[in-house]
Amino acid sequence: MKIFITGVAGFIGFHLTNLLAQSGHDILGVDNLNNYYDPNLKLARLSKLGISTDLNEPKVQSQKYKNISFSSSDVTDYNLMRSLMQDFNPDIVIQLAAQAGVRYSIENPEVYVESNVKGFFNIIELCRRLDVKRLIYASSSSVYGNQNEVPYQETDRTDEPVSLYAATKKSNELFAHTYAHLFGIKAIGLRFFTVYGPYGRPDMAYFSFVKDILNGNTIRVFNEGNLSRDFTFIDDIVQSIQRLVDDFDFISRERGHQIFNIGNSKPIQLKRFIEIIEHSLGKKAIFENVGMQSGDVFKTFADVSSLESCINYRPSTSLDDGIVKFVNWYKQYYGE
């Protein structure tokens, strides 16, 4: 299958591309390699995919996988995306490119509208124009806002987001629903729940906690640790997506647009989360308790029964095991 993947140098995009390439799919990946966090980490991910030659070339062939090519491109550039997609003629598009980060969106809202709204519109409109009928895209658990009832189900209300990031992700779902209804695009939206693991994003709490604890720095604990998250290991995420890719046509037996939660369904309190990291590092953290951060939610908890019924799989990696794998990678990557 020919798969066009955006955000391929990102955390999820990198792991997914690696898995799908090993499964024999032909992949064209794009990424703008922005500097929201250290671009060297993005380049390291690309290098693991065999992409380490001149990235200024219009298209770079992987030196590791004959079925991966890469273009340093931005999804907000409609004409460039059209040219790439038209030449590649994909069977399916996986839209992962987006400006990440809830807190960053408070200070930089225009970046989120440009990337997450305009960029998504470009991709789904090109699916329509180029007759690509299969689209998988990244949404987020943040669309649920601060609901009291858990676990979150896909049928719950999602019209009260508490961050601009969440609002842009909700807009993606609305676009996908409308394009499925009007133009027959089969779209799958994935509400990710706090994804973590090797080669993860440095702006995520688990990443900065490990870094600060190792360096003896104080870690900032929001709301005195009285938050809980449904931490989901990266391998569980990409294996779920691979199953959706391989059995995509089940969507034709449902409605044109389907949304799934992808989470571990085992929320962990922040206090317990820090204890697991301390145990993995063999070192205690130095705390600074601070108030609730604007845009944050108090808890996330995924009901994944809908996903499981469709692909016969549910995320299952324990946080203890996942954190050990991340810590081992971190120490190796940074030479700690």
N, C-alpha and C positions, 0 to 999 in steps of 0.2 A: 504494500500500500504506500502511496506517496503522501507524506504528511508535511504540512507547512506549519512550523512552530515559531511563535513570537516569544520574545523574552528568553531565548535559549541560553544566554549567559547568566541568567538569574538562578536562584537557588533551586526552585522546582523545575524550571526549564532544563537546567543542566542534567539533573538526575533523570528526568523523563526522557530526554534525548538519548542519553546513554543506554537506558533500558530498551527503548524502542529500536535503536540501531542494532543492539545485540539480538533483537527478535527478527531482524531482516528487513525492516521498513526503510524506504528511501525518505530522507529527511532534508529539507531546506530550512535552516534556522536563521532568524534575524534577531538583532539586539542593538540598541543604540549605545550601550556601554557608558551610560551616564555616570556622574560622580556623586550620586546620592550617598553611596558608601564606597569604600576603597575599590577603585577599578582593577587593582592588581588581583583581587580575589576573583573578579569576573574573568580576567585573563587566565587565571589559574584553572578555572573551570573549563574554559575553552581549550586550554592546553591538554587537559585530561581527555577531551574529546578528539584530540589530534589536530586542533586548529591553533597553530602558533606561528604561522607565516604572516606575511604582510596583510594586515586586516583592512588596509585602505583599498585593496583590490575590490572590484564590484562583487566578486563571489570567490570564496576561498574553499578549496577542497580539503577535507580532513585527511591527514597523513596516517591516521589510525583506522578509520572506518571509510571504506569506499562508498558507503551509502549515506554519508553526511556531507553537506556543504553549508557554508555560512556566509551571510552578508551583514556587514556592519551598517544597519539601516534603522530608521525610526518609523514606527507605525503611524505617526502623525503626518508623514509624507505620502499623501494619497497616490500620486503618480508613480512614485518609486515602488510602493507596495503593489500597485496594479501591474507594473512591469514584471516584478519578481514572481507574483502569483500566476500571471498569464503564461510566462515562460515555463514555470514549473508544473502547472496544471495539476494541483493537488487533488487527492480524493477526499481529504479531510483537513481542516484547519484547527489548530489548537492555539487559542489566544491567551497567552500568559503575560504578555507585556503590560506593565502598568507601573505607575508611581506608587510604591509601597509606603507603609508607615502611617499610623493614625495620628501621632503627635505632630509629625512634620506637616501634615495637611492644614493644621491650624495657622501656621505662619506662612505657608506657601500654597494657598488654595488654587492659584492660577495654573500651577504645574499639574495639579490633579485633574482639573477640567481639560487641559490640553491633552494629557496622556491617556487618562482613564475614560474620558467621554469621547473626545474627538478621535483618539486612536482606536477605541473600540468601534466607533461608528464606521471608520474607514474600513476596518477589517470585515465587519458584517455586511456593509454595503458592497464590498468587492466580492464577497461570497455570493451575493445576489447577482451582481453584474456578470460574474464569470461562471455562474451556474455551479458553484460548489455547494452541495446540499447538506454537508455534514460539518458542524462546528461544535467544538468543546471549548468552554471559556472559564476563566477563573473568576468566581465571585468570592465572598468572604462571610465568615460567621458574624462579622461586625454589622451586617444588615439587620440582625435581630435586635440591636440596641440593648436597652437595659430591661428586658422582659423578666418578670418574676417567675413565671412557670417554666420549669425545665423537666425533661430535656427539650431542646429546641427541635421542633418538627418543621419540615419544609412548608407545611400549610399554615404556620403561625404568621401573624401580622408582621410586616417588615417595613412599615411606613413611618417609623419614628427613629431614624438613625441619629446617633449622638456625635458623629464626626463627619467631616466632609468626605473623607475616604470612603466611609460606609455609604454615603449618599451617591457617590460616583459608581460604586459597585451595584447598588440597587438600580441605578439608571441602566447599567448593562443588562440586567435581567429584564427590564421593561423593553429595551430595544430588541432583545432576543425573542421575547414573547410576541412582539408585534411583527417582526420579520418572519417568524415561523407561521403566524396567522396569515399574513399578506402574501408571502412569497414562497412558502413551502420549504424553508430552510429547517432542517432537523437540528436543533440546538440543545446542548446539555450544559447547564451551569453548575459549577462545583463550589459549594460553600466550604472553604477550607477552615479548619479549626487549629490555630496556633501550631504551625508546622515547624519542626526543629530537626536538627541532625547535622552530619558532616557537611562542610562547605556551605553552612547556613549564613543568614544575613547578620552582619555585625550589629545592626541596630536593634536586634531582638534581645529581650531580657536575659535569656539563658546564656547567650554569647557574651554579653558584657559582664554578667555575674562571674562566669568562669575566668574571664580576663582579670577582673578586679580582685577576686579572691586570690588568684595565683600571685598577683603583684602586691598584695597586701593593702589594697585600696579599699576605701569604704564603699559599700553598695547602697544605693537608694532603694528603700522598700516602700512602695506606695500603699496607702491606706493601712499601714502597719501590718501588711501581709495578709489582710482579710480580703483577698481576691482569689478566685479559682479559675483555672483554665483547663480546657480539654486538649492537652498536648498530644500531637499526632506526629509520629515518626515519619521521616521523609520516604522511607522504603514502602510504608503502607500507602502513602499518597500515590506514588507513581505506579505501584502495582494495581491499585484501584483504577487509575486512568488507563493503564494498558488493557485491562479487561473491558473497559468501556469502548476503547478503540477497536478491540478485536470482535466485540459483539455489538457494534454500534446500532445495527439495524433493529434491535429490540425497540428502539424509540419509535419506529414506524408502527409498532403495535400499540403504542401509547398515544400521547398527544405530541404535537410537533416540538414543543419546548418542555424539557424536563429539568428540574433542579434537584440536586442531591447534596446532602450534608456528607462531608468526609471528616470524621473525627474519631477519637479513640473511645468515646463514650465513658470515660473514666476521669472526670474533672479532679484536679489536684489543687489543694490550697497552696498559695504562694509560699507560706511558711514551710510546708512539707517539701515543696519543690526545691527550696534553698537547702534544706537538710540533705536531699538526695545529691545535690551538686557537691556539698561539703564532704559527704561520704566518698563520692567518686574521686575528689581531689585529695582527700586526706588532710584537709585544712579547713579551719573555721572562718566564717565570714565576719567582717566588721560591718555593723548595721548603722544606717541612718534612716529612721522612720520619717516619712513625709506624707503629705495629704494625698487625696485622690487626684490623679492627673486628668485634666480636661480631655474629653474625647474617649476616655477609657470606659470599659464596662466592668461590672462587678463579677460576673461569672459567664462562662460559656460551657455548654454541655450539649453534645450532638446526639440526636436520635438518628442512627444510621440504618434502621430497619429497611427503609426504602431502597437504599443502595445495595444492601445485602441480598434483598429479594431479587434484584436484577442481575447481579454479577456473582452471586454465591461467594462473597468475600466480605470480610469486615476487618478494619485495622485492629491489630492485636498486640503490637510491640509495647511492652511495659515501659514506663518512664525510667525505671532503674536501668534497664538494659539500654534504652536509647541514649540516656545521658552518658553512660560509660562509653558508648561508641563515639559520641560527640567529643568527649574529653580526650579520648585516645587520638582522634583526628586532630584536635586543636593542638595538643602537645607536639605532635609530629609536624604539623604544618608550620607552627610558630617556633619550633625548636625549644619548647619549654622543658 
